Amino acid sequence: MSFGRNPHVAKAEAAEQKALGARDAAACAQAWREAGHLWERAAERETDAKRRALYTAKAEAARTAADTPPV
């Protein structure tokens, strides 16, 4: 792990990819919820207000995606 980098960003992006590739609706929703949680953790660790707002918005979008059924 490198110093000064937010590790939760990469984890959240990986969770989003997992959600997009999920075959089961329950697995997809769970992966989106995990992505939302990780984006929230990334926002908590961020010192830059612009990036914090971006990560918070991504957390809300991930939770919204978890609540909507996949197409």
Order of alpha helices (4+ residues) and beta strands (2+ residues): alpha-alpha-alpha
